[in-house]
Amino acid sequence: MAVTQEPGHSPWRDVIEDERFTRRLYTVSRAARLVGMSPSTLRMWSHGYTKTFKHRPAVTQGPVITSLNGAPHDSRSIPFVGLVEATVVQAFRNTGLPMQRIRKALEVLASKGELQHALASRQLYSDGANVLYDYAQKHHDKQLRLLTVVQTGQRVFHEVIDEYLKRIHFGDDWATELILPVTKRHLLRVVPDIAGGDALFVDGGAPLSAVQSRAYSGEPIESISADYGTPIEDIREALCAVWPEKAAA
C-alpha cells in the first residue's frame, strides 16, 4: 500500500492509499454519535487545537484521529479508519485518564505502530499492551501503568479498553469491521464497503439511517421491526443511544 501525507497536516495524518483511509464517510457530528463522544471532543481529537494564555505561550496539540480535507458542499471528513481510531480514544477516555496522559499513551503506541495508524492496526492487539506496560515501567509512569494488567503471566489491556477493542475486527493488518461502541450490547456494525459505511443492525441488517428516518417520521417501531427482521428492543436501544435528545423529548 502506498502512503501519502496531506499538505499541512500533522504526521499523524499519513494516509494509506486504501479506501478505509481515504474515503470520507462521516461528518464529525455523525462519527461522534456512533462512538458515543461529543462532537466538540471528537473535533479536538481529529483536528487538534490551540489554547492561548495571557502570560505564557500558546499550547498546540495536533490530531490523533484520521480526518481528511473536505470537498465543497460536503462536510464529511472522517474515514472508516478514523471511526475506529475514535473508538480506541473513547476507550482510553473511559478509564478516567486525563487527556494529556491519553495523548502520551497514544504517542507511545504510535511510535511502535505500523506507519501512523497504530490505533486501527492489528499490531495494537498483538503488541500494544506490552508496549505501554514496558514504557510505564521504564519511565515510572504510574498513570499509564494503570492502562494494563498482568493476567496469567501476560500483559493485557485494562478491561475497559479490552471491551472496546473486542468490537474491532480484522480481515488483514487493518480494521475491516467495527461493532459500534455507542450501545452496550453489540447491536450495530460498520463495514466500510457496505451501504456506504452506514451503520447496520447486526440482527436483520437494517440500515440505521433508514430505521431512523422511518421512526422519526412517526412510523411504529413494530412495523419497522417486521419489515427488517430486526428486534424491536434493538431498534429502540440503538435510537436512544445515538439520538438521546430525541428519546428524551
C-alpha positions in Angstrom: 0.0 0.0 0.0 1.3 3.5 -0.9 1.5 6.2 1.8 0.9 9.9 1.3 0.8 12.8 3.6 -1.8 15.5 3.2 -0.2 19.0 2.8 0.0 21.0 6.0 -1.2 18.1 8.2 0.5 16.6 11.2 2.5 13.3 10.6 -0.4 11.6 12.5 -2.3 12.1 9.2 -0.2 10.0 6.9 -2.7 8.3 4.7 -2.5 4.8 3.3 -3.9 4.5 -0.3 -6.8 2.3 0.7 -10.5 3.4 0.8 -10.7 2.6 4.5 -8.2 5.5 4.9 -9.1 7.8 2.0 -12.9 7.7 1.6 -14.7 10.3 3.6 -17.7 8.6 5.2 -18.8 10.7 8.2 -19.2 14.2 9.4 -17.6 14.9 12.8 -21.0 15.0 14.3 -22.1 11.7 12.8 -18.9 9.9 13.8 -19.2 11.3 17.3 -22.7 9.9 17.7 -21.6 6.5 16.6 -18.8 6.2 19.1 -20.7 8.0 22.0 -18.5 11.1 22.1 -19.5 14.7 21.9 -18.9 16.4 18.5 -16.7 19.1 20.1 -14.5 16.4 21.7 -14.1 14.4 18.5 -13.3 17.6 16.6 -10.5 18.3 19.1 -9.0 14.8 18.7 -9.4 14.7 14.9 -8.3 18.3 14.1 -6.1 19.3 17.0 -6.4 22.5 19.0 -4.6 25.6 20.2 -5.0 27.0 23.7 -3.9 30.6 24.3 -2.9 32.0 27.7 -2.4 35.6 28.9 1.0 35.2 30.4 2.6 32.2 28.8 3.0 30.8 25.3 0.1 29.1 23.5 -0.2 25.3 23.6 -0.9 23.5 20.3 -1.7 19.8 20.0 -2.1 18.0 16.7 -4.7 15.4 15.8 -4.6 11.8 16.8 -7.6 10.6 14.8 -7.5 10.5 11.0 -9.6 13.2 9.2 -9.3 14.4 5.7 -9.8 17.7 3.9 -13.4 18.1 2.9 -14.8 18.9 -0.5 -17.1 21.8 -1.5 -20.6 21.2 -0.3 -19.6 18.0 1.6 -18.8 18.3 5.3 -17.7 14.6 5.7 -14.1 14.3 6.8 -13.8 11.1 8.9 -13.0 7.8 7.0 -13.6 4.4 8.4 -10.2 4.2 10.0 -10.8 7.5 11.8 -14.0 6.0 13.2 -12.0 3.0 14.5 -9.4 5.3 16.0 -12.1 7.4 17.7 -13.4 4.2 19.3 -10.0 3.4 20.8 -9.6 7.0 22.0 -13.1 6.7 23.7 -11.9 3.5 25.3 -8.9 5.3 26.8 -11.1 8.2 27.9 -13.5 5.9 29.7 -10.7 4.7 32.0 -10.7 8.2 33.6 -7.2 9.0 32.5 -6.6 12.8 32.0 -6.5 14.0 28.4 -2.8 14.7 28.3 -1.9 11.3 29.7 -4.2 9.7 27.0 -2.2 11.7 24.4 1.0 10.3 25.8 -0.3 6.8 25.7 -1.4 7.2 22.1 2.0 8.7 21.2 3.8 5.7 22.7 1.6 3.3 20.8 2.0 5.2 17.5 5.8 5.3 17.9 5.8 1.5 17.8 3.0 1.0 15.4 2.7 0.4 11.6 3.0 3.8 9.9 0.9 6.3 11.8 -2.3 4.3 12.3 -1.4 2.0 15.3 -4.9 2.6 16.7 -6.6 0.8 13.7 -3.9 -1.8 13.3 -3.8 -5.5 14.3 -0.5 -4.7 15.9 -2.3 -2.8 18.6 -3.7 -6.1 19.8 -0.6 -8.2 19.5 1.9 -5.6 20.9 0.0 -2.6 22.4 -0.3 -3.8 26.0 3.4 -4.8 26.1 4.5 -1.5 24.6 2.5 0.5 27.2 3.5 -1.7 30.1 7.2 -1.6 29.2 7.1 2.2 28.7 5.3 2.8 32.0 7.7 0.5 33.9 10.8 2.1 32.4 9.6 5.7 33.0 7.9 5.0 36.3 4.7 6.4 34.9 2.0 5.2 37.3 -0.9 6.6 35.4 0.0 4.8 32.1 0.7 1.7 34.1 -3.0 1.6 35.1 -3.9 1.0 31.4 -2.5 -2.5 31.5 -2.7 -5.5 33.8 -0.9 -8.8 34.0 -3.1 -11.9 33.7 -1.7 -15.4 33.8 1.8 -14.0 33.1 0.7 -12.0 30.1 0.3 -8.2 29.8 -3.1 -7.2 28.6 -5.1 -4.0 28.4 -7.3 -2.7 31.2 -10.8 -4.4 31.0 -12.5 -1.1 30.0 -10.1 -0.8 27.0 -10.3 -4.5 26.2 -14.1 -4.4 25.9 -13.8 -1.7 23.2 -11.0 -3.5 21.4 -13.1 -6.6 21.1 -15.5 -4.6 18.9 -12.9 -4.1 16.2 -12.5 -6.9 13.6 -9.7 -7.5 11.1 -9.5 -9.1 7.7 -5.9 -8.1 7.2 -3.4 -5.8 9.0 -6.0 -3.1 9.4 -9.5 -2.9 10.8 -12.2 -4.1 8.4 -15.3 -4.0 10.6 -16.4 -2.2 13.7 -19.2 -3.1 16.2 -20.2 0.4 17.3 -19.5 1.2 20.9 -22.4 3.6 21.3 -24.6 0.8 22.7 -23.5 -1.6 25.4 -24.9 -4.6 23.5 -23.4 -5.4 20.1 -26.2 -4.1 18.1 -24.7 -2.0 15.2 -21.9 -2.8 12.8 -20.0 -0.8 10.2 -18.3 -2.4 7.2 -16.8 0.4 5.1 -17.6 -1.0 1.7 -21.2 -1.9 2.6 -24.0 0.6 2.4 -21.6 3.5 2.1 -20.3 2.9 5.7 -23.8 3.3 7.1 -24.3 1.5 10.5 -26.2 -1.7 10.1 -28.1 -3.7 12.7 -26.3 -6.9 13.5 -29.6 -8.7 13.7 -31.6 -8.3 10.5 -29.1 -6.0 8.7 -31.4 -2.9 8.7 -29.6 0.3 7.8 -29.6 2.7 10.9 -30.3 5.7 8.7 -33.4 4.1 7.2 -34.7 3.0 10.5 -34.1 6.4 12.0 -35.9 8.2 9.1 -38.9 5.9 9.3 -39.1 6.0 13.2 -38.9 9.8 13.4 -41.4 10.3 10.7 -43.9 8.6 13.0 -43.9 5.0 11.7 -44.5 2.4 14.5 -41.3 0.6 15.6 -43.3 -2.6 15.3 -43.8 -2.1 11.6 -40.1 -1.3 11.0 -39.1 -4.3 13.0 -41.3 -6.6 11.0 -40.0 -5.2 7.7 -36.3 -5.7 8.5 -36.5 -8.7 10.9 -34.7 -6.6 13.5 -35.9 -7.0 17.1 -37.9 -4.1 18.5 -35.7 -3.8 21.6 -32.6 -3.5 19.4 -34.1 -0.6 17.4 -35.3 1.2 20.5 -31.9 0.9 22.3 -29.9 2.0 19.2 -32.1 5.0 18.5 -32.0 6.1 22.2 -28.2 5.7 22.3 -27.4 7.5 19.0 -30.0 10.2 19.4 -30.7 10.5 23.2 -32.1 14.0 22.9 -34.9 12.8 20.7 -35.7 9.9 23.1 -36.0 12.4 25.9 -38.2 14.8 24.0 
